[in-house]
Amino acid sequence: MKRWLITGVGSGLGAALAKAVLARGDTIAGTARNGPALADFEGLAPGRAFGFELDLRDEQNISEVANAAEVKLGGLDVLVNNAGYGLVCAIEEASAAEVFDQFQVNVFGQLAMIRAVLPFMRARRAGHIVNVTSVSGLATWAGTGIYCASKFAFEAIGQCLAQEVAEFGINVTNVEPGGMRTDYAGRSLVLSQNTIADYDGTARQAKLILADHAGKESGDPARVADAILKIVDSNEPPLHLLLGADALHYTERQFDSIREQIEKWKAVTLSTAFPENS
């Protein structure tokens, strides 16, 4: 039986993952922003589902929740950084406050949770940190640049963290889903207050596509949850786990484009060194 701390269990993937984890008999400390969502969560499995209100903008709150979860569950085996939201706008349209808030939730708050949990995992020389990033952390999409930047940042954190904690017996996995049939395109999506008419072309397509696909995404949160259970149970979990045909398609396209540009400009790349014997 594993002991989990999962952020954002009130809806979407977090709720689906909580149900899957509880169905197999594990124990969860789950977080949400409000009491009603936590009451519903705790009702799924009284005595094994413990709810904690969490504001990822409040580092003191994060530390308190991590400490309380460690005590309540008698130790934490798995941390799932799942909570977050998306900001949709052209980069020029985003205000400094909107950019900061996006990073506060998607990066700084998640990073604070990792820092709060790691001392317990290091002491036990065991644990697994699962960061739910996005295909947008590997492949960019015009109109979502600030969101992509937050996911790129957390991708880098996860990759470096994996190297740093491997010697302690701690695993790290960045889970990169494509579109899922959750409320991401609804209440988990924020539009910038500022709009610039010049960006009503390419940069506005993301907003239109997300609205058009809402409720029709191919990704099943329950199946994504099952995939996360598989990697947590694995003796050799991956550092990266793409989930969904769209995630695979866009990531391969991005990497192919990068490889093509590397080859095309390789001569220039190699032209910058001092001459031999100089």
KAGIWO-V659759 format. One record per residue. N is the residue number from 1. RES is the residue in one small letter. SS is DSSP state (h for helix, s for strand, l for the rest). PHI is phi in whole degrees, -180 to 180 (* if undefined). Layout:
n=[N/N]
res=[RES/RES]
ss=[SS/SS]
phi=[PHI/PHI]
This chain:
n=[1/2/3/4/5/6/7/8/9/10/11/12/13/14/15/16/17/18/19/20/21/22/23/24/25/26/27/28/29/30/31/32/33/34/35/36/37/38/39/40/41/42/43/44/45/46/47/48/49/50/51/52/53/54/55/56/57/58/59/60/61/62/63/64/65/66/67/68/69/70/71/72/73/74/75/76/77/78/79/80/81/82/83/84/85/86/87/88/89/90/91/92/93/94/95/96/97/98/99/100/101/102/103/104/105/106/107/108/109/110/111/112/113/114/115/116/117/118/119/120/121/122/123/124/125/126/127/128/129/130/131/132/133/134/135/136/137/138/139/140/141/142/143/144/145/146/147/148/149/150/151/152/153/154/155/156/157/158/159/160/161/162/163/164/165/166/167/168/169/170/171/172/173/174/175/176/177/178/179/180/181/182/183/184/185/186/187/188/189/190/191/192/193/194/195/196/197/198/199/200/201/202/203/204/205/206/207/208/209/210/211/212/213/214/215/216/217/218/219/220/221/222/223/224/225/226/227/228/229/230/231/232/233/234/235/236/237/238/239/240/241/242/243/244/245/246/247/248/249/250/251/252/253/254/255/256/257/258/259/260/261/262/263/264/265/266/267/268/269/270/271/272/273/274/275/276/277/278]
res=[m/k/r/w/l/i/t/g/v/g/s/g/l/g/a/a/l/a/k/a/v/l/a/r/g/d/t/i/a/g/t/a/r/n/g/p/a/l/a/d/f/e/g/l/a/p/g/r/a/f/g/f/e/l/d/l/r/d/e/q/n/i/s/e/v/a/n/a/a/e/v/k/l/g/g/l/d/v/l/v/n/n/a/g/y/g/l/v/c/a/i/e/e/a/s/a/a/e/v/f/d/q/f/q/v/n/v/f/g/q/l/a/m/i/r/a/v/l/p/f/m/r/a/r/r/a/g/h/i/v/n/v/t/s/v/s/g/l/a/t/w/a/g/t/g/i/y/c/a/s/k/f/a/f/e/a/i/g/q/c/l/a/q/e/v/a/e/f/g/i/n/v/t/n/v/e/p/g/g/m/r/t/d/y/a/g/r/s/l/v/l/s/q/n/t/i/a/d/y/d/g/t/a/r/q/a/k/l/i/l/a/d/h/a/g/k/e/s/g/d/p/a/r/v/a/d/a/i/l/k/i/v/d/s/n/e/p/p/l/h/l/l/l/g/a/d/a/l/h/y/t/e/r/q/f/d/s/i/r/e/q/i/e/k/w/k/a/v/t/l/s/t/a/f/p/e/n/s]
ss=[l/l/s/s/s/s/s/l/l/l/l/h/h/h/h/h/h/h/h/h/h/h/h/l/l/l/s/s/s/s/s/s/l/l/h/h/h/h/h/h/h/h/h/l/l/l/l/l/s/s/s/s/s/l/l/l/l/l/h/h/h/h/h/h/h/h/h/h/h/h/h/h/h/l/l/l/l/s/s/s/s/l/l/l/l/s/s/s/s/l/h/h/h/l/l/h/h/h/h/h/h/h/h/h/h/h/h/h/h/h/h/h/h/h/h/h/h/h/h/h/h/h/h/h/l/l/s/s/s/s/s/s/l/l/h/h/h/l/l/l/l/l/l/s/h/h/h/h/h/h/h/h/h/h/h/h/h/h/h/h/h/h/h/h/h/h/h/h/l/s/s/s/s/s/s/s/s/l/l/s/l/l/l/l/l/l/l/l/s/s/s/l/l/l/l/l/h/h/h/l/l/h/h/h/h/h/h/h/h/h/h/h/h/l/l/l/l/l/s/l/h/h/h/h/h/h/h/h/h/h/h/h/h/l/l/l/l/l/l/s/s/s/s/l/h/h/h/h/h/h/h/h/h/h/h/h/h/h/h/h/h/h/h/h/l/h/h/h/h/l/l/l/l/l/l/l/l/l]
phi=[*/-101/-115/-115/-119/-121/-89/73/-86/-75/-164/59/-61/-59/-68/-64/-67/-59/-63/-67/-66/-68/-63/-99/98/-80/-117/-132/-99/-113/-115/-155/-87/-142/-63/-57/-64/-71/-63/-63/-62/-64/-70/-67/-160/-54/92/-127/-117/-119/-95/-137/-72/-142/-116/-69/-91/-119/-66/-65/-61/-60/-62/-63/-67/-61/-65/-66/-65/-60/-71/-62/-93/73/124/-118/-96/-136/-109/-115/-83/-115/-63/168/-153/-115/-110/-114/178/-68/-59/-66/-77/-73/-79/-60/-67/-67/-64/-62/-64/-60/-73/-60/-83/-80/-126/-64/-67/-65/-66/-62/-65/-62/-63/-73/-90/-57/-58/-69/-68/-63/-63/-90/54/-165/147/-143/-108/-112/-103/-83/-96/-179/-58/-70/-85/-122/-131/-81/-146/-52/95/-133/-59/-71/-62/-57/-61/-66/-74/-60/-61/-74/-60/-64/-60/-63/-65/-70/-59/-58/-67/-74/-107/-59/-68/-96/79/-104/-98/-133/-131/-94/-95/-117/-77/-90/-68/-124/-84/-123/-95/-55/-79/-106/-73/-90/-119/-121/-101/-64/-71/-94/-131/-123/-58/-58/-96/-75/-95/-56/-67/-89/-63/-59/-60/-68/-68/-61/-66/-69/-90/-56/85/-123/-62/-80/-76/-96/-55/-66/-72/-62/-60/-61/-65/-66/-60/-62/-73/-68/-83/-75/-75/-133/-69/-77/-76/-123/-137/-76/-130/113/-62/-68/-62/-65/-61/-70/-70/-63/-63/-64/-68/-63/-64/-64/-62/-62/-70/-60/-65/-63/-110/-61/-61/-68/-56/-88/-91/-98/-85/-60/-58/-60/67/-90]
